[in-house]
Amino acid sequence: MKDHGSKHTQNHVRERNCRRGDAVWALWLRFSLRDYGFCMGTLFLFCLGSLVYQLNGGPPKVLLDIRQYLGQSTFADDHGPQTPQVLPFPSQVVYNRVGKCGSRTVVLLLRALAERHQFSLVSSDIHNKTRLTKHEQVDLMRNISSIPQPYLYTRHVHFLNFSRFRLEQPVYINIIRDPITRFLSNYFFRRFGDFRGEQNHLIRTPGMKDDERYLDINVCILENYPECSNPRLFYIVPYFCGQHPQCREPGPWALERAKQNVVENFLLVGVLEELEDVLLLLERLLPHYFSDVLSIYKSPAFWRMGNLTGTVKKHTPTPAALQALFQRMRFEYDFYNFVRQQFHLLKKKIGLRSAAKELATHNPLLDPEDAEQGEDLQGEDSWLEQP
């Protein structure tokens, strides 16, 4: 009887333990399935969000790869070398060149480089249509996408968002310059052309009357003529903001969207005042396009040709007129200084050291295109009173 009671007790304990084990297993399984479903749902939403981001203007994958190669992590930058990687080089590049920012000099270089490195260079002859309708955007982007790769397409046109229309987004490059210096160069170029002696200004502005052609620039600025006031002065930012109508209105919205596009879609935006450094970075980032660019740029034959592109009869307005321009172009200067900071940061990441002075803000100075023309410029800080 005693043995029989012991066996009964042991069986009862075993059954109770089994029931408890089954309950624990069922509970674990229930939570595991729930957690698994939660993880898979989260992963699906993340992938869907990433796809939507890419299809609505997200940065091209090649730009993400290049930025990872350059290093954006503070930890990675501060804790030893990264694992060696093969830097991907894009085969679709768009240079939506900003007017009077050295683009003719760069296009001359690109023609020589395209012949040397055998890439497709398409340089549009359309100079006066930067804003496009939706249908014009689609047609242009499809034409660009059909160019044999590797290609580099260049035109004066505001930023085009290829991925918005389900097309592969190319990599963008560009160069800008001090906004007032750019404005002055354009003002006198429209009236008097350059040193090529081709009377381009008469072809470009055949309807301009003499009273407008010889209008004193100080009068234009201080008396607030349309050419010397907004929205005409809001010129550089729309090239990076894009085709949205609000990109043409001077204000924070267009400014912030332009900055975002610089960060997400442009491999490099350089400043003309540091052109040689821009060319060095382009050679480093796009070697199959820009290898040997400095040797071409510094060659006597190129300089004889390049010196003809400088604007003639250009001179500096009075300090009062310059100060008025600076106040009207505050969004342009905000963007310009942002680009300079990004450019100098990229130089440091690449390890490029130059003699260029990195200032928090920048005043109008001569660029390499105008350096030999002998304009009577005043001292760097003689005109500008910072607000």
Secondary structure, DSSP 8 states (H G I E B T S, - for coil): -HHHHHHHHHHHHHHHHHHHHHHHHHHHHHHHHHHHHHHHHHHHHHHHHHHHHHHTT---HHHHHHHHHH---HHHHHSS----------SEEEE---TTSSHHHHHHHHHHHHHHHT-EEEE----S-----HHHHHHHHHHHHTS-SSEEEE-S-----GGGGT----EEEEEE--HHHHHHHHHHHHHH-BTT-S-HHHHH-TT--HHHHT--HHHHHHTT-GGGSTTTT--HHHHHH-SSGGGGS-SHHHHHHHHHHHHHHEEEEEEGGGHHHHHHHHHHH-HHHHTTHHHHHTSHHHHHHHGGGSBSS-----HHHHHHHHHHTHHHHHHHHHHHHHHHHHHHHHT---S----SS------TTTTTS------TTSS----
